[in-house]
Amino acid sequence: MNQDLMISGFSDEISSDFDTQLEVVSNLGMKYISLRGIDGKNIGDFTVDEINENVLPRLQKAGICVSSIGSPIGKVFINDEEGFAKQKQMLDTLCQISNLLDCKYMRIFSFYIPKGEDADQFRSQVVSKLKEFAAIAEKYNVILLHENEKDIFGDIGRRCHEILTEVGSPYFKGIFDFANFVQCGEDTGECHDLLKDEIVYIHIKDAVTQTSQNVVCGTGEGKIPQILAQFIKSGYKGFLTLEPHLVLFDSLKDLELEDATEIIKDNKGLDGASGYKLQYEALLDILKNIESEGI
């Protein structure tokens, strides 16, 4: 496999039990995880001491590193000032945790927009608040990664491009999530062309538009093989992070405004470990095919 690419993943999709997560990931031969749910508790609810005493030793014992912190930062309504103040405090703690774990990336979002409102009217507020987040991250030399996500300001390619360019900070860059663009009715090829210069991290998740369901990577409408090939050809170096969303898992309740069963309507006969393995092996096949085509 291309030595410039490292496969990681949201291991809480395997199990809420952290030891089980580490065991499955290790057995697959993976060396990285994106840290989000630990023993049923969201990463945003941990203290630095708790991570130092209860999480870091288990990571070290398993020989697993952290590619990114899968934080809930930015998943608060844009007009919730009390929530924003609390999130700034959480972000400061999470940046300390990132430093402790020798992890330079943290996934964030760009605020929920009130239902029925035009997202574009909130652009200046979104940019202003994201700049505050970026200023906190800069103090700790952590890079915030904006994930394109439904129900938030940065759901479509155009608005992702607006915030990434207007915040204009080396501590605020983009994630490319194929499935989320599909579920927002976007063409992932056009999104790639628009955002490629700001993307430093890639999520491996696929979906179909007809039902909005997540599917195994490469079998949906995300154009993952073609677009990954373009990223690699243009010199992408970094993480490919599995986020299968093929089975219902505990942490999903923290991620969706709507009922999670509308996104994952059945478990497709899989448990968390087998769904994760299926996505991992599908990604390896995609990468082998890209290599065989001479990229």
N, C-alpha and C positions, 0 to 999 in steps of 0.2 A: 504493500500500500504506500501511497505518496507520503513521504516522511514529514512533509510540511503540514499534514492534516492529522488532527487528534480527535478521536471519537469520545464524547462524553455523553451524559444523559441525566434526565431528571429521575433519579433512582427511587423516589418515593412512589413512582408508578408501579414499582415491583411489589412493595409492601410498605405498610406504615412502620414496621419494625426495622430499625436502622441496621442492626446486625445482619438481618436477612438481605437488605439492600446491598450491603458490602460484600456478602458472600456470593450473591448472584452476579454482581458486576465483576468480581474477581474471577469467578469461574468462566466468564465469557472472555477474559483476558483484557478487560478494559482497565485503564489506569486513572480515569477521571470521572467525577460526577458533578452535576449541578445541584447544589445544596438547597432544598426547599422544605421538605417535610421530614422531620426527625422524630421517630417514636410517636407519631401522631400529632406533633407540635410544629407549627410553622416557624421557619427560621427567624421571622420578624419578632417572635415572642421570646427569643432567647437573650440572655445577658452574655457579656463577654466571658465572665467567669464560668458560666454553664458550658459554653462551647469549649473553653480551655480545659475544664475538668472532665467533661463527659463525652465530648464529641471528637476533639482533636486526637486524644489517645487511641480511639477506635479507628480513625482514619489512618493514623500512622501504623498501627498494628496490621491493618489490611493492606498497606502500601498503596492507598488510594489518595489522590490529590483532588482539589476542588477547582473546577474550571470557571465556575461563576456562582454567585449567590443569587438564588431565584427568589428575589424579594417581592413583597407586595407593594413596594413604594410606587405611588402614582395611581393606585387603585382606591381612589377616594373621589367623591364628587367635586368638580371644579369650584363650586361655590361653598364648600364645607371648610371654612377657615379654621375651625377647631381641629378638624381631622388633619388638615394640612400641617398645622403646628405640631401635632403628635407625630406625623410622619417625618418631619425634619429631625425630631429627636430620635426616632427609630433609625433613620438613615445614618445619623452620626454613630450610633451603636453598631449598625451593620458594617459601616466602613472600618471600625475598629476590629470587628470580627473578620472582615476580609483581610486586613493586614495580618492578623493572628494566623490565618490559614494560608498565607502567602498566595492570595487570590486577587487578581487585579480587576476582575470584571464583576459587575452587579447588574442583573436584569431589573428594569423598572418600566413603568407605564406612564401615559400622559393624561390621566384623569378621566373619570366618567363624566359624560355629558348628560344633563337632565333629559329624560324621555320627551320627545316631541320638539326639542329645541334644535336650532341650526348650529352644528358644531363650530362652523367658521366664525361665528360671532364671539367665540371664546378664545380665539387665537392669541391675542395679546396677553390675556391672563395666564394661559397655558405656558407660553414662552417665558413670562416673568417668573412663574413658579419653578419651571424647569431650570432656569438659570440659578435660582436659589439652591436647588438640589445639586447642580453641578459645582457650585462654590463650596458646598460641604464636601463633596467627593474630592475636589482638588486638594483640600487640606490633607487628605490621606493618600493621595496619589492613586485613587480608585477611578476606574472608567465606568460610567453608567451606560448601560446598553438599553436603548429604547426598543421594546417589543411592539410591533404592529399588532393590534388586538381589537376585536369588535367591542363596541360600546364605549370606547375611549376616543379622545380627540384624534390621536394618530392611528386611525383604523385603516385608512386608505393611503396609497402611495403618495398622492399629492400632499396630504397633510403631514405625513412622515417627513417628506422632503422639506416642507416649510419649517418644522420645528428643528430639524437637524441643522439646517443652514442658519436659521435665525438665532438659535442658542449659540451656535458657532464656537463650541468649546471642545478642546481635545479630550475633555473628561465627560463628554456626552456624544455617544456614537450609536449606530444602529444595529439591530438584530434583523435578520431576514427570516420570517416565519411564513413558509409556503401556505400552510393550511389556513392560517388566519386571513391571508389575502383572498384565498378562494372563497372563504365563508363570508367575506365582505363584498363579493362580486367583482373583485379585481383580477386583471390579467397579470399573472406573476412575471411573465416576460417583460411587460412594460414596467412593472415595479422594479425589476432588476436593473433595467436600463436607466431608470430615474435615480435609483438609490445606491448603485454599486460603489460609488466613491466614498460613501459614509458607512458602509457595512463592514463590521469587523468580527461578526459572530453569526453563526447560522444555526437555526433550529430545524431539525429533521422531523417534519410532521406534514401529513398530506390529508386532503379532504376532497369530497365531491360536492358540487353545487346543488344538485337536485334535492338531496336530503340534508345537506350540511354536515353529514357524518364524517368522522375521521376514519381513514383507511390506511393500510400498510403503505409505507413510503414507496413512491414510484407507480402506484396503482390508481392514484387520484388525478385531479386536474391541476396539481401544483407545478407540473413540468419539472419535477425535481432532477431527473437525470440530465436534461438539457441545460438547465440553469446552473446546476452544480458544475457541469463541464465548463460553462462560461466563466464562473468564478475561478475555477482552477486554472484555466487557460490564461486568465488575466493576472494570475499570481497570488490568489488567495492563500493565506497561511493562517491556520488557527483551528478553532474547534468546530466540529459538527456535532451538535447536541441532540440526542434522541429525546423526543417528547411524543411518544407513540399515541397516547390518548385512545388506545384500542380497548381498554377495559375501564370500568369505574374504579376509582381509587380515592382514598380518604381525603387527600389534599385538594381534590377537584372542587369541593364545596367552597374553597377559598378563592377560586379562580373565575367562576362564572356568576354573572348576575342572574341568568336564567337557570332553570332546573338542569342539572348536568345530564340527566337522562335524555334531554333533547339533543345533546351533542353526541353522546355515546348511547345509542338506543338498545344495544345488547352487548354482551361480552364476547360474542363471536366464538364461544367455546373455549376461551382462553382464561388463564389466571394472569396475575401481574407479571410473574417471571417469564411465562411463555410468550406473552404479548411483547415484552421487552426484547426477548431473544429473537422473536420474529422480525421486529423492526431493525435490530442490530444486523441480522443476517441479510435482510433486504438492502440495507445501506451498503454493506460490504459488496454485495453483488453489483450494485449500481457503480461503486467506485472501481471495481474490477473491469466492468464494461467500459468505463471512461478511459481507464489506463490502456485497455486493449485497442482502443481507437486512436492511441498515440498521443494523448494529451498529457 
